[in-house]
Amino acid sequence: MRADDAERPDSADAGAQKPAELTSPHVFDGHGGKDAAHFVCDNLPRVIVEDADFPLELEKVVSRSFVQIDSQFADKCSHQRTLSSGTTALTAMIFGRSLLVANAGDCRAVLSRCGIAMEMSMDHRPCSLSEKLRVESLGGYVDDGYLNGLLGVTRALGDWHLEGMKEASRPGGGPLSAEPEIKLTTLTKDDEFLVIGSDGLWDVFSNQNAVDFARRRLQEHNDVKLCCREIVEEAIRRGATDNLTAVLVSFHLVAPPQIRASQPRRVARSISADGLNSLRILLGSQ
């Protein structure tokens, strides 16, 4: 997908000409079933934009919307015991020149800035030291790389059927958190595109490798949908076995430019007087 002229960072006075529009791609990666992922996908975007403080307090709105949707799914699960599932969630909101990425789980967003990969989210896995400390402070533990020996992520929506993970009486409480980490940046003309993918993609692509691969494909055909398909196909070719989802948001109508390596500067060399004298002696003896 492409951000339109009102959202493109290279439109110098777009905000002054007309109100900024919202572009909001999401990736949800369910586990234990599809119900949680479907519920969050169907309701989270609506809850965010219907919040009374949207878009003036965007970070607060998005953060509490994640927790609110998680609580709503808990209520639904209390009436339908079969909804025993969870989902990671990543949403990227492009509003004018502002890019906000909210992440709960191990999906990832990477921004290409002049061809350099800029990580816009952190993977919430038990191997993360900061997440391990947070989990332990809330009564949880990490066993063999899994949260409470059960989950491979430390933040997710749903999973209310797993005992000891969440506290229904305290929204956002418990070692398994639905509260997202948020990163906000201001887009510039140097920002080319944003790649969002589920964890299966990042098992076989590094951040920079994903940016390099996407740039080459866009330079060939400048088709964002085809580029996403090629990223997924390449991940499969590399042996990816987990769920694969790729979303690409381009901020420009033209393909990313070729990056030319600068020519190395010539280094001036000199010879000492002793060295010059030795050279004269050597040449004179020949």
C-alpha positions in Angstrom: 0.0 0.0 0.0 1.0 3.6 -0.5 0.5 6.6 1.7 -1.4 9.2 -0.4 -0.2 12.8 -1.0 -1.6 14.1 2.3 0.6 11.6 4.2 3.7 11.6 2.1 6.7 13.1 4.0 7.9 14.8 0.8 4.7 16.9 0.5 6.1 20.0 2.1 2.8 21.7 2.9 0.3 18.9 2.7 -0.9 19.5 6.2 -1.6 23.2 5.5 -3.6 22.4 2.4 -5.9 19.8 3.7 -6.4 17.7 6.9 -4.0 14.8 7.3 -5.5 11.4 6.6 -4.9 8.2 8.5 -3.2 5.1 7.2 -3.1 2.3 9.6 -1.8 -1.2 8.5 -1.9 -4.0 11.1 -0.5 -7.4 11.5 -2.0 -10.0 13.9 -0.5 -13.4 14.5 -2.8 -15.8 16.3 -1.9 -18.8 18.4 -4.0 -21.6 19.8 -6.8 -20.7 17.3 -8.0 -17.8 15.2 -10.7 -16.3 17.4 -8.5 -13.8 19.2 -6.8 -12.6 16.1 -10.2 -12.1 14.3 -11.7 -10.3 17.3 -8.8 -7.9 17.6 -8.6 -7.3 13.9 -12.4 -6.5 13.7 -12.5 -4.2 16.7 -9.1 -2.6 17.5 -9.0 0.0 14.7 -12.5 1.1 15.5 -11.9 1.5 19.2 -8.8 3.6 18.5 -10.5 6.1 16.1 -13.6 6.3 18.3 -11.7 7.3 21.4 -12.6 10.8 22.5 -8.9 11.8 22.7 -8.0 10.6 19.2 -5.8 11.9 17.5 -4.6 14.5 20.0 -3.2 12.0 22.5 -2.4 9.3 20.0 0.1 7.3 22.2 -2.3 7.1 25.2 -5.3 6.3 23.0 -3.5 3.4 21.2 -2.1 2.0 24.5 -5.4 1.9 26.3 -7.2 0.6 23.2 -5.0 -2.5 23.2 -5.9 -3.1 26.9 -9.6 -2.3 26.3 -9.9 -4.8 23.4 -8.1 -7.4 25.5 -10.7 -6.9 28.3 -13.6 -7.1 25.8 -12.2 -10.4 24.5 -12.0 -11.7 28.1 -15.7 -10.9 28.5 -16.5 -12.7 25.3 -14.4 -15.7 26.5 -16.4 -15.9 29.8 -19.5 -16.6 27.8 -17.9 -18.8 25.1 -15.4 -21.2 26.7 -14.3 -22.4 23.2 -12.6 -19.0 22.5 -9.3 -20.3 24.0 -6.7 -18.4 21.9 -4.4 -15.4 21.8 -2.8 -13.1 19.3 0.2 -10.8 19.0 -0.6 -7.5 17.5 1.3 -4.7 15.7 -0.3 -1.6 14.4 1.4 1.3 12.5 -0.5 4.6 12.4 0.6 7.2 9.8 -1.0 10.5 10.6 0.4 13.4 8.6 4.1 13.2 9.0 3.9 11.2 12.3 4.5 7.4 12.3 3.4 5.6 15.4 4.1 1.9 15.9 2.4 0.0 18.7 3.5 -3.6 19.3 2.5 -6.4 21.7 4.3 -9.6 20.8 6.9 -10.6 18.2 5.7 -9.1 15.0 8.1 -6.4 13.8 8.1 -3.1 11.9 11.2 -1.8 10.1 11.6 1.5 8.4 13.9 2.1 5.4 15.6 5.5 5.8 17.9 6.1 2.8 18.3 2.4 2.6 19.2 2.0 6.2 17.0 -0.3 8.4 15.5 1.5 11.4 13.8 -0.9 13.9 10.5 0.5 14.9 9.5 -2.2 17.4 11.0 -4.6 19.9 10.2 -8.4 19.9 8.6 -9.3 23.2 10.1 -12.7 23.9 11.1 -14.4 27.1 14.8 -14.2 26.1 14.6 -10.3 26.3 16.2 -9.3 29.5 13.9 -6.3 30.1 10.9 -8.5 29.5 12.2 -11.3 31.7 12.6 -8.8 34.5 9.1 -7.4 34.0 7.6 -10.8 34.0 9.4 -11.8 37.2 8.4 -8.6 38.9 4.7 -9.6 38.2 5.0 -13.1 39.6 5.8 -14.9 36.3 8.8 -16.9 35.3 10.7 -18.0 32.2 11.3 -21.7 31.8 13.4 -23.0 28.9 12.7 -19.9 26.9 8.9 -19.9 27.5 6.7 -17.6 29.6 5.5 -19.7 32.6 6.7 -22.7 30.5 3.8 -22.2 28.0 4.2 -19.2 25.7 7.0 -18.0 23.4 5.9 -14.3 23.8 5.6 -12.1 26.9 3.0 -9.7 25.4 -0.2 -10.7 23.7 -4.0 -10.2 23.6 -6.2 -13.0 24.7 -4.9 -16.2 26.3 -7.4 -15.7 29.1 -7.7 -19.5 29.4 -4.1 -19.9 30.6 -4.0 -19.7 34.4 -1.6 -17.3 36.1 -1.0 -15.2 32.9 -3.4 -12.3 33.4 -5.5 -10.7 36.1 -9.1 -10.0 35.1 -9.5 -7.6 38.1 -6.6 -5.4 36.9 -6.6 -4.7 33.2 -3.1 -5.0 31.8 -1.9 -6.9 35.0 -0.1 -10.2 35.1 3.1 -11.4 33.5 1.4 -11.7 30.1 0.7 -8.1 29.1 -1.6 -6.7 26.5 -0.1 -3.3 26.8 1.9 -2.4 23.7 5.3 -0.7 23.5 5.0 2.4 21.4 7.5 4.2 19.2 6.8 7.5 17.6 8.9 9.2 14.9 8.5 12.1 12.4 8.8 11.0 8.8 11.1 13.0 6.4 11.8 12.8 2.7 14.6 10.3 3.5 12.0 7.7 4.7 11.2 5.3 1.8 8.9 2.6 3.1 7.9 0.6 6.1 8.0 -3.2 6.3 5.7 -5.0 8.8 5.9 -8.8 9.2 4.9 -11.6 11.5 7.7 -13.5 13.4 8.1 -16.1 10.7 9.4 -13.5 8.3 12.1 -12.3 10.8 13.2 -15.8 11.5 14.9 -15.8 8.1 15.3 -12.1 7.4 17.5 -9.6 9.3 16.1 -6.0 9.4 18.7 -4.8 7.0 18.3 -7.8 4.7 14.6 -7.2 4.5 15.1 -3.6 3.6 17.8 -4.5 1.0 15.6 -7.2 -0.6 12.5 -4.9 -0.7 14.5 -2.0 -2.2 15.9 -4.2 -5.0 12.4 -5.5 -5.9 10.9 -2.0 -5.8 13.7 -0.7 -8.0 12.9 -3.5 -10.5 9.1 -3.0 -10.7 7.9 -0.5 -8.1 4.9 -2.7 -7.3 4.3 -2.9 -3.5 1.8 -5.8 -3.7 4.2 -7.8 -5.8 7.0 -6.9 -3.5 5.1 -8.3 -0.5 4.5 -11.6 -2.4 8.1 -11.8 -3.3 9.2 -11.3 0.3 7.0 -14.1 1.5 8.1 -16.4 -1.3 11.7 -15.7 -0.5 11.1 -16.5 3.2 9.6 -19.8 2.2 12.6 -20.5 -0.1 14.9 -19.8 2.9 13.1 -22.4 5.0 10.6 -20.3 7.1 8.2 -22.6 8.8 6.1 -20.2 11.0 3.2 -18.0 9.9 4.2 -15.5 7.2 2.6 -12.1 6.7 4.3 -9.1 5.0 2.9 -5.6 4.7 4.8 -2.8 2.9 3.8 0.9 3.1 5.6 3.1 0.5 5.9 6.8 1.2 6.8 7.8 -2.3 5.3 7.2 -5.8 8.7 6.6 -7.4 11.0 3.7 -6.6 13.8 4.0 -4.1 16.9 5.6 -5.7 20.1 3.7 -6.3 22.6 4.3 -3.6 26.0 5.0 -5.1 29.0 4.3 -3.0 31.3 7.3 -2.8 34.7 7.0 -4.4 37.5 6.5 -1.8 39.7 9.6 -1.5 43.2 9.3 -2.7 45.6 9.4 0.2 48.7 11.5 -0.4 51.9 9.6 0.2 55.4 11.0 1.0 58.8 9.6 1.5 61.2 10.6 4.2 64.7 12.0 3.4 66.3 8.8 4.7 64.1 6.7 2.5 64.8 8.9 -0.5 68.6 8.6 0.1 68.3 4.8 0.4 66.4 4.7 -2.8 69.1 6.7 -4.6 71.8 4.3 -3.3 69.7 1.3 -4.4 69.2 2.7 -7.9 72.8 3.8 -8.3 74.0 0.3 -7.5 71.9 -1.2 -10.3 
